Amino acid sequence: MQNQQPQQNFQQSSQMSPQMNHGAHELIEAHSAIGGLVGSMEQSLLYEQHIQDPELKAMSKRHKAFKTQIYNTIVDTLQSGQDPNTPTQTYEMNESNNVVYGMKPSQPKSPAQSVNEINDECITGFMMGNIKSCATTFTTVALEATNPVLRRVFADSIPNIIEMGYELFLYQNKHQYYQVPQLNQQDMQNYMNSFSPVQGGGQMFH
């Protein structure tokens, strides 16, 4: 009888209300991810007052508005355990996907010593750090979540965060804040041709 006692504490998800269909680890990771998202939204309020370029300011506002939608959808799902009233949307970036390759000589950089030295290049770095953090924490929750709806909402939000990051990278690259070096043509070809496809690899196994 003593060996059977602990088993009485186990419940299947089908026996629980949707609101209680969460694991402890999942909730801890989700709390951290949502907190990071809130932090990125709040920090954008500080950044915007220092942004000089209207294009970057408009991007910052778009990102904040979309993050707000993500936040509301996640909180709705977390509290209900069911499909949110507003489903996950798709972020559409404004930047073209043209990348400028190559390195141009530039002056060495050092950390700013006063607020007056914070410029648009600094701010894009802050924004990118926030986006990378959100992408990482959202991926962790999507891998750890037990509630299927919450897992899907986090997983479906990751491509949107990546898209915002790509848009920001393109802006940085266009303004030479983020330069992209390349290998020489021979080395590039060697890397690109260093793998070959598996024969018959497209067939499904049953």
C-alpha positions as CSV (number, residue, x, y, z in Angstrom):
1,M,0.0,0.0,0.0
2,Q,2.9,2.4,0.8
3,N,4.3,2.0,-2.8
4,Q,0.9,3.1,-4.3
5,Q,0.5,6.3,-2.2
6,P,2.7,8.7,-4.2
7,Q,0.9,7.7,-7.4
8,Q,-2.2,9.4,-6.2
9,N,-0.5,12.8,-6.7
10,F,-0.2,12.3,-10.4
11,Q,-2.8,13.8,-12.8
12,Q,-3.2,13.6,-16.5
13,S,-3.7,16.9,-18.4
14,S,-7.2,15.7,-19.5
15,Q,-8.2,15.6,-15.8
16,M,-7.2,19.2,-15.2
17,S,-8.8,22.5,-16.0
18,P,-7.0,24.4,-18.9
19,Q,-5.9,27.1,-16.4
20,M,-4.0,24.5,-14.3
21,N,-2.5,22.6,-17.3
22,H,1.0,23.9,-16.7
23,G,4.2,22.4,-15.3
24,A,6.3,24.3,-12.7
25,H,9.4,24.5,-14.9
26,E,7.2,25.8,-17.8
27,L,5.8,28.6,-15.6
28,I,9.2,29.6,-14.4
29,E,10.6,29.8,-17.9
30,A,7.5,31.6,-19.2
31,H,7.7,34.1,-16.4
32,S,11.3,34.9,-17.3
33,A,10.5,35.2,-21.0
34,I,7.6,37.5,-20.4
35,G,9.6,39.6,-18.0
36,G,12.3,40.0,-20.7
37,L,9.7,41.0,-23.2
38,V,8.3,43.6,-20.8
39,G,11.9,44.9,-20.2
40,S,12.5,45.3,-23.9
41,M,9.2,47.2,-24.3
42,E,10.0,49.5,-21.4
43,Q,13.6,50.1,-22.5
44,S,12.3,51.2,-25.9
45,L,10.6,54.2,-24.1
46,L,14.1,55.3,-23.0
47,Y,15.7,54.8,-26.4
48,E,13.1,56.6,-28.5
49,Q,13.8,60.0,-26.8
50,H,17.5,59.7,-28.0
51,I,16.9,58.4,-31.5
52,Q,17.9,60.9,-34.2
53,D,16.9,59.1,-37.4
54,P,13.1,59.2,-38.1
55,E,13.4,55.8,-39.9
56,L,14.9,54.1,-36.8
57,K,12.4,55.8,-34.5
58,A,9.5,54.5,-36.7
59,M,11.0,51.0,-36.6
60,S,11.3,51.2,-32.8
61,K,7.7,52.2,-32.5
62,R,6.6,49.3,-34.8
63,H,8.6,46.8,-32.8
64,K,7.1,48.0,-29.5
65,A,3.6,47.9,-30.9
66,F,4.1,44.3,-32.2
67,K,5.8,43.2,-29.0
68,T,2.7,44.6,-27.1
69,Q,0.5,42.4,-29.2
70,I,2.8,39.4,-28.5
71,Y,2.6,40.2,-24.8
72,N,-1.2,40.4,-24.7
73,T,-1.5,37.1,-26.6
74,I,0.9,35.3,-24.3
75,V,-0.7,36.6,-21.1
76,D,-4.1,35.6,-22.4
77,T,-2.9,32.1,-23.2
78,L,-1.0,31.8,-19.9
79,Q,-4.0,32.7,-17.8
80,S,-6.7,30.8,-19.8
81,G,-4.7,27.8,-21.0
82,Q,-6.7,28.0,-24.2
83,D,-6.5,29.6,-27.6
84,P,-6.0,33.4,-27.1
85,N,-8.7,35.9,-28.2
86,T,-6.1,37.5,-30.5
87,P,-4.0,34.8,-32.3
88,T,-0.4,35.2,-33.1
89,Q,0.1,37.7,-35.9
90,T,2.8,38.0,-38.6
91,Y,5.4,40.8,-38.5
92,E,6.1,42.4,-41.9
93,M,9.4,44.3,-42.0
94,N,9.9,47.5,-44.0
95,E,13.5,47.1,-44.9
96,S,14.6,45.5,-48.2
97,N,16.8,42.3,-47.8
98,N,19.8,43.8,-49.6
99,V,23.0,43.2,-47.6
100,V,26.1,45.2,-48.2
101,Y,29.2,42.9,-48.0
102,G,32.7,43.9,-47.2
103,M,34.6,45.9,-44.6
104,K,35.5,49.6,-44.7
105,P,38.1,51.1,-42.4
106,S,36.6,52.8,-39.3
107,Q,37.8,54.5,-36.2
108,P,38.2,52.2,-33.1
109,K,35.2,52.4,-30.8
110,S,35.1,52.7,-27.0
111,P,32.3,52.7,-24.5
112,A,30.3,56.0,-24.2
113,Q,31.2,58.0,-21.1
114,S,28.1,60.2,-21.0
115,V,24.4,60.1,-22.2
116,N,25.3,62.7,-24.8
117,E,27.5,60.2,-26.5
118,I,24.6,57.7,-27.0
119,N,23.8,57.8,-30.7
120,D,21.7,55.8,-33.1
121,E,24.4,53.2,-33.6
122,C,24.4,52.5,-29.8
123,I,20.6,52.3,-29.7
124,T,20.5,49.7,-32.5
125,G,22.9,47.6,-30.5
126,F,20.6,47.9,-27.4
127,M,17.6,46.9,-29.5
128,M,19.4,44.0,-31.1
129,G,20.5,42.7,-27.7
130,N,16.9,42.8,-26.5
131,I,15.6,40.9,-29.6
132,K,18.3,38.2,-29.3
133,S,17.4,37.7,-25.6
134,C,13.7,37.4,-26.4
135,A,14.4,34.9,-29.2
136,T,16.5,32.8,-26.8
137,T,14.0,32.8,-23.9
138,F,11.0,32.2,-26.2
139,T,12.8,29.2,-27.7
140,T,13.5,27.8,-24.3
141,V,9.8,28.1,-23.3
142,A,8.7,26.5,-26.5
143,L,11.0,23.5,-25.8
144,E,10.0,23.2,-22.2
145,A,6.2,24.0,-22.2
146,T,3.8,21.2,-21.4
147,N,0.6,23.2,-22.2
148,P,0.2,22.7,-25.9
149,V,-1.4,26.1,-26.6
150,L,1.2,28.1,-24.7
151,R,3.9,26.1,-26.4
152,R,2.4,26.9,-29.8
153,V,2.0,30.6,-29.0
154,F,5.6,30.9,-27.9
155,A,6.8,28.9,-30.9
156,D,4.8,30.9,-33.4
157,S,6.1,34.1,-31.9
158,I,9.8,33.2,-32.5
159,P,9.7,33.8,-36.3
160,N,8.3,37.3,-35.7
161,I,11.1,38.1,-33.2
162,I,13.6,36.8,-35.7
163,E,12.1,39.0,-38.4
164,M,12.4,42.1,-36.2
165,G,16.0,41.2,-35.6
166,Y,16.7,40.8,-39.3
167,E,15.0,44.1,-40.1
168,L,17.2,45.8,-37.5
169,F,20.3,44.0,-38.8
170,L,19.5,45.3,-42.3
171,Y,19.2,48.8,-40.9
172,Q,22.5,48.5,-39.1
173,N,24.2,47.1,-42.2
174,K,22.9,49.9,-44.4
175,H,24.3,52.5,-42.1
176,Q,27.6,50.5,-41.7
177,Y,27.0,49.9,-38.0
178,Y,27.2,46.2,-38.8
179,Q,29.7,45.3,-41.5
180,V,29.7,41.9,-43.0
181,P,33.1,40.4,-44.1
182,Q,33.3,37.6,-46.6
183,L,35.7,34.8,-47.3
184,N,37.6,34.8,-50.6
185,Q,35.8,33.1,-53.4
186,Q,37.7,29.9,-53.3
187,D,37.3,29.4,-49.5
188,M,33.6,30.3,-49.9
189,Q,33.2,27.6,-52.5
190,N,35.1,25.1,-50.4
191,Y,32.7,25.6,-47.5
192,M,29.6,25.6,-49.7
193,N,30.6,22.3,-51.4
194,S,31.9,20.6,-48.3
195,F,28.7,18.5,-47.9
196,S,26.7,16.4,-50.4
197,P,23.1,15.3,-50.2
198,V,22.0,11.8,-49.0
199,Q,20.7,9.7,-51.9
200,G,17.1,8.9,-51.4
201,G,16.9,11.2,-48.4
202,G,13.6,12.7,-49.5
203,Q,11.7,9.5,-48.9
204,M,9.5,9.1,-45.8
205,F,10.0,6.0,-43.7
206,H,7.0,4.3,-42.1
